[in-house]
């Protein structure tokens, strides 16, 4: 007969994977929409991509990859019962999340300042395909940014649980699920970055 904690662990993991599947469907739909419009407006999408700053996109990619490494190390650290190291690594992950949002804020601000945003006069006066490109860009990166905020908040909540001794080497499913969510946020960005910033 299986122990209740084993059933709880399996249930928590299954629930998380089902939730992640719905997230994949959501962003998968946006990527499918992107593909449909790309075939219709290939030149306008390429022109829109050239308006984006690859340096910002690359910096955010490095930041998120680093954060994924930190959170993976945090899971290993808690399994080893190293609470202080776990908290330090979670702190590093949350700092990376804040850094990502900071870079995104600077990037969006610059675009909006230059009149590049959905419904702007500049885009309305240009090719329709470019308006579609930037509409999708703001929708996709905005939704992803929301997920970064949620993920960072979840990991901060888990860190409090670690500090209070409620997430331990014997009971770490909360941290593991938080890390899984964070890895998905990172993975989605790995698709966003080339689609929008590296399009030729």
Secondary structure, 3 states (H helix, E strand, C coil): CCCHHHHHHHHHHHHHHHHHHHHHHHHHHHHHHHHHHHHHCHHHHHHHHHHCCHHHHHHHHHHHHHHHHHHHHHHHHHHCCCHHHHHHHHHHHHHHHHHHHHHHHHHHHHHHHCCCCCCCHHHHHCCHHHHHHHHHHHHHHHHHHHHHHHHHHHHHHHHHHHHCCCCCCCCCHHHHHHHHHHHHHHHHHHHHHHHHHCCC
